[in-house]
């Protein structure tokens, strides 16, 4: 089976009558790809940035992004509030996030031991997802907004390639830490966001901040909080998707 990675440049490539059945694209840039006369039965696309910046995805001439967004908002009550502009709206949005994750954590507690460390199709396990959210809070609140020089909890988990963005990976723990420790780290960061939002003012929200990954891209406290909320909802979606898959497999 042929494998292509980031060292392979396939921009502008053309596939005529090619058999891509069962192919898997992970972290691939498929922007502006044109497909004509293709068979896409059972195709599964996950594009978390699709709704950002006026993105579109056309299927048979119909932009399906608004339908996808509306359906996700229906499935995950509170998700629609992730772009709240004022302080009260952001506080309400965070309360919805906390409630959603609390219910999911309770669901996980009832599952067999070891479930939190199960990976589905190479994706992060449930525990790893929580660790990544610790890291996301550290990047966008502790680093970008609060300006803490070394903001990272050692149990945080960075995405692949973060070292290419100048992140010192030596600050993070290796291996699989105890789940109880992960829960403690996560609870601390959740409380940190809650406490920050409890005191944030309209003037605070408008303060210019330095984008931790791209200094040329302007940010505000508000936009940094929007990133945190987006991370929370997207990774929650991934987490419950994989929990569903794990339970379905065990139920056979």
FENHUBEL-V153774 format. One record per pair of residues at least 24 apart in sequence whose ideal C-beta (glycine too) atoms are under 10 Angstrom apart, sorted by the first residue. I is the first residue (numbers start at 1). GAP is how many residues later the second one is. Records with the same first field share a line. If there is no record, write none. Layout:
I=GAP + GAP
//
This chain:
4=24
6=155
24=97 + 98
26=95 + 96 + 97 + 134
27=132 + 133 + 134
30=27
31=24
34=24
35=24
46=77 + 188 + 191 + 192 + 195
48=182 + 183 + 185 + 186 + 187 + 189 + 190
49=181 + 185
51=32 + 179
52=178
72=161 + 162 + 165
73=160
75=162 + 165
76=24 + 157 + 160 + 161 + 164
78=151 + 154 + 155
79=150 + 151 + 153 + 154 + 155 + 157 + 158
80=153
81=148 + 152
82=143 + 144 + 145 + 146 + 147 + 148 + 149 + 150 + 151 + 152
83=139 + 143 + 146 + 147
84=138 + 141 + 142 + 145
85=117 + 120 + 137 + 141
86=114 + 116 + 119 + 136
87=110 + 111 + 112 + 113 + 114 + 115 + 116 + 117 + 118 + 135 + 138
88=109 + 114
90=103 + 106 + 107 + 110 + 115 + 131 + 132 + 135 + 136 + 138 + 139
91=103 + 106 + 107 + 109
92=105
93=104 + 132 + 133 + 135 + 136 + 139 + 140
94=96 + 99 + 100 + 102 + 103 + 104 + 131 + 134 + 135 + 138
95=99 + 102
96=133 + 136 + 137
97=93 + 96 + 97 + 131 + 132 + 134 + 135 + 136 + 139
98=92 + 93 + 95 + 96 + 134
100=132 + 133 + 136 + 140
101=29 + 32 + 85 + 89 + 131 + 134 + 135 + 138
102=88
103=137
104=132 + 135 + 136 + 139
105=25 + 78 + 81 + 82 + 134
107=132 + 133 + 136 + 140
108=71 + 75 + 131 + 132 + 135
111=132 + 135 + 136 + 139
112=134 + 135 + 138
113=66
114=65
115=64 + 127 + 128 + 131 + 132 + 135
116=60 + 63 + 66 + 67 + 127
117=59 + 62 + 65
118=124 + 125 + 127 + 128 + 131 + 132
119=123 + 127
120=118 + 121 + 122 + 123 + 124 + 125 + 126 + 129
121=121 + 124
123=115 + 116 + 118 + 119 + 122
124=33 + 35 + 111 + 114 + 115 + 118
125=51 + 54 + 114 + 117 + 121
126=53 + 56 + 112 + 113 + 114 + 116 + 117 + 120
127=28 + 30 + 49 + 50 + 51 + 52 + 54 + 55 + 56 + 59
128=29 + 48 + 54 + 107 + 111
129=28 + 53 + 57 + 106 + 107 + 109 + 110 + 113
130=25 + 26 + 27 + 49 + 52 + 53 + 55 + 56 + 57 + 59 + 60 + 105 + 109
131=24 + 25 + 26 + 27 + 41 + 42 + 45 + 46 + 50 + 51 + 54 + 55
132=24 + 25 + 26 + 27 + 99 + 103 + 106
133=24 + 52 + 53 + 56 + 57 + 95 + 98 + 99 + 102 + 103 + 106
134=48 + 51 + 52 + 53 + 54 + 55 + 56
135=24 + 27 + 32 + 37 + 50 + 54 + 96
136=53 + 91 + 92 + 94 + 95 + 96 + 99
137=48 + 49 + 51 + 52 + 53 + 55 + 56 + 59 + 91 + 94 + 95
138=33 + 47 + 51 + 54 + 74
139=28 + 73 + 74 + 85 + 88 + 89 + 92
140=53 + 69 + 71 + 72 + 73 + 79 + 81 + 83 + 84 + 85 + 86 + 87 + 88 + 89 + 90 + 91
141=48 + 51 + 52 + 55 + 56 + 80 + 83 + 84 + 86 + 87
142=47 + 50 + 54 + 70
143=66 + 67 + 69 + 81
144=65 + 66 + 67 + 68 + 69 + 75 + 76 + 77 + 79 + 80 + 81 + 83 + 84
145=51 + 55 + 59 + 62 + 64 + 65 + 67 + 74 + 75 + 76 + 77 + 79 + 80 + 83
146=46 + 50 + 63 + 75 + 78
147=62 + 63
151=61
153=31 + 32 + 33 + 35 + 36
154=27 + 31
155=26 + 27 + 29 + 30 + 31 + 34
156=29 + 30 + 33
157=25
162=51
165=47 + 48 + 49
166=46 + 47
167=45 + 46
189=39
190=42
193=32 + 35 + 36 + 39
196=25 + 29 + 32
197=28 + 31
200=25
//
